[in-house]
Amino acid sequence: MKITELIKTRRNVKQFKVDPIHEDTLNSWLEAASYAPNHRMNEPWKIIFVGKETRAKLNHKTNFGNAPIVIAVLSEGSVTALQRDENVMATACFVQNFLLAAHEEGVGTYWSSMGAQPQNREILNVPENDDVIGVFGIGYPVEVPNAKPRTPITSKITYLS
């Protein structure tokens, strides 16, 4: 599949099958994701595998669609606001690479921002200066939702002289 097709067909999946994902396969997607652009090559991403007890404490409204795997992705904090922003941007690129690598293999993901809430940061044991980019359910989708309409990109473009 061409990358543009992968990008256009990736969805936030709401419900997952119980089928397991092999650890080697998951690690290969994480490794591919690590080739994301990142300032100063500091690779600011951190991955937390969320086990059953922690998952129950997070108390997600749909239990991440019963996904067989749940991870949290963090971005390392920094001493300067600029470097913090650069780290968050690089980690978001890491996440997008991961989502596309999983999608290429027919695996869906559910991206939740709930990890940024103070009580959930505590449950996930997130260091004070780190940012939670998302908590992700990962698994084979029960169904893939249709694409939602997008604003034409031409309405988002500005030209400067």
C-alpha positions as CSV (number, residue, x, y, z in Angstrom):
1,M,0.0,0.0,0.0
2,K,1.3,3.5,-0.8
3,I,2.0,5.7,2.1
4,T,-0.7,8.2,1.0
5,E,-3.2,5.4,1.1
6,L,-2.1,4.3,4.5
7,I,-2.4,7.8,5.8
8,K,-5.9,8.3,4.3
9,T,-7.3,4.9,5.5
10,R,-5.9,4.9,9.1
11,R,-8.7,5.3,11.7
12,N,-9.2,5.6,15.4
13,V,-10.7,2.2,16.2
14,K,-13.3,1.8,18.9
15,Q,-13.6,-2.0,19.3
16,F,-11.0,-4.7,19.1
17,K,-10.9,-8.5,18.7
18,V,-9.2,-10.5,21.4
19,D,-6.5,-11.8,18.9
20,P,-3.1,-11.3,20.4
21,I,-0.3,-9.2,18.7
22,H,3.1,-10.8,18.9
23,E,5.7,-8.9,20.9
24,D,8.3,-9.0,18.1
25,T,5.8,-7.5,15.7
26,L,4.9,-4.7,18.2
27,N,8.6,-4.0,18.8
28,S,9.2,-3.8,15.1
29,W,6.6,-1.1,14.8
30,L,8.1,0.8,17.8
31,E,11.5,0.5,16.2
32,A,10.2,1.8,12.9
33,A,8.5,4.7,14.8
34,S,11.9,5.6,16.3
35,Y,13.0,6.9,12.9
36,A,10.8,9.9,13.4
37,P,12.4,13.3,12.9
38,N,13.6,14.6,16.2
39,H,15.6,17.7,17.1
40,R,19.2,17.1,18.2
41,M,18.6,13.4,17.8
42,N,17.5,13.2,21.5
43,E,14.8,10.7,20.9
44,P,12.5,12.1,23.6
45,W,9.8,9.3,23.5
46,K,9.1,6.9,26.3
47,I,6.7,3.9,26.1
48,I,4.9,2.5,29.1
49,F,3.1,-0.9,28.7
50,V,-0.1,-0.6,30.7
51,G,-1.0,-3.8,32.5
52,K,-4.4,-5.0,33.7
53,E,-4.2,-3.4,37.2
54,T,-3.1,-0.1,35.9
55,R,-5.6,-0.2,33.1
56,A,-8.4,-0.9,35.6
57,K,-7.3,2.1,37.7
58,L,-7.4,4.3,34.6
59,N,-11.1,3.3,34.3
60,H,-11.4,4.3,30.6
61,K,-15.1,4.5,29.6
62,T,-14.9,1.6,27.0
63,N,-11.8,-0.1,28.4
64,F,-9.9,1.0,25.3
65,G,-12.4,-1.0,23.2
66,N,-11.1,-4.2,24.9
67,A,-7.8,-3.9,23.1
68,P,-5.4,-6.6,23.9
69,I,-2.5,-4.1,24.4
70,V,-2.5,-0.7,25.9
71,I,0.5,1.6,25.9
72,A,1.1,5.2,27.0
73,V,3.6,7.3,25.1
74,L,5.4,10.1,26.9
75,S,7.6,12.9,25.7
76,E,10.6,13.8,27.9
77,G,10.4,17.1,29.6
78,S,13.0,19.8,29.2
79,V,14.5,22.8,30.9
80,T,13.5,25.2,28.1
81,A,10.0,25.8,26.6
82,L,11.4,25.5,23.1
83,Q,13.0,22.2,23.7
84,R,9.8,20.9,25.4
85,D,7.8,21.9,22.3
86,E,10.4,20.2,20.0
87,N,10.2,17.1,22.1
88,V,6.4,17.0,22.0
89,M,6.5,17.5,18.2
90,A,9.0,14.8,17.7
91,T,7.1,12.4,19.9
92,A,3.9,13.1,18.0
93,C,5.9,12.2,14.8
94,F,7.0,9.0,16.6
95,V,3.3,8.2,17.4
96,Q,2.2,8.8,13.8
97,N,4.9,6.5,12.5
98,F,3.8,3.8,15.0
99,L,0.1,4.2,14.0
100,L,0.9,3.8,10.3
101,A,3.2,0.8,10.8
102,A,0.5,-0.9,12.8
103,H,-2.2,0.0,10.3
104,E,-0.1,-1.4,7.4
105,E,-0.3,-4.8,9.2
106,G,-4.1,-4.5,9.6
107,V,-3.9,-3.5,13.3
108,G,-6.0,-0.7,14.6
109,T,-5.3,1.8,17.4
110,Y,-7.4,4.0,19.7
111,W,-5.7,7.2,20.7
112,S,-6.9,8.7,24.0
113,S,-5.7,11.9,25.6
114,M,-6.9,10.8,29.1
115,G,-3.3,10.3,30.3
116,A,-2.8,14.0,30.5
117,Q,-5.3,14.3,33.4
118,P,-3.6,14.8,36.7
119,Q,-5.0,11.6,38.3
120,N,-4.1,9.5,35.3
121,R,-0.5,11.0,35.2
122,E,-0.2,9.8,38.8
123,I,-1.6,6.3,38.0
124,L,0.9,6.1,35.1
125,N,3.7,7.3,37.3
126,V,4.6,10.0,34.8
127,P,7.6,12.2,35.9
128,E,6.6,15.8,36.6
129,N,8.2,17.4,33.6
130,D,7.2,14.8,31.0
131,D,4.1,15.1,28.8
132,V,1.7,12.4,28.0
133,I,1.1,12.3,24.3
134,G,-1.5,9.6,24.5
135,V,-2.7,6.3,25.8
136,F,-3.3,3.8,23.0
137,G,-5.4,0.7,22.7
138,I,-3.8,-1.6,20.1
139,G,-5.4,-4.6,18.4
140,Y,-7.2,-6.1,15.4
141,P,-10.3,-4.0,14.8
142,V,-13.8,-5.5,15.0
143,E,-14.7,-2.9,12.3
144,V,-12.9,0.1,10.7
145,P,-15.0,3.2,10.8
146,N,-15.6,5.3,7.7
147,A,-13.5,8.4,7.2
148,K,-15.0,11.6,8.6
149,P,-15.2,14.5,6.1
150,R,-12.2,16.7,6.0
151,T,-11.9,20.5,5.3
152,P,-10.4,21.0,1.8
153,I,-6.7,21.6,2.3
154,T,-6.8,24.6,0.0
155,S,-8.8,26.5,2.7
156,K,-5.9,26.0,5.1
157,I,-3.2,27.4,2.9
158,T,-1.8,30.9,3.1
159,Y,0.8,32.4,0.7
160,L,3.2,35.0,1.9
161,S,5.1,37.3,-0.5
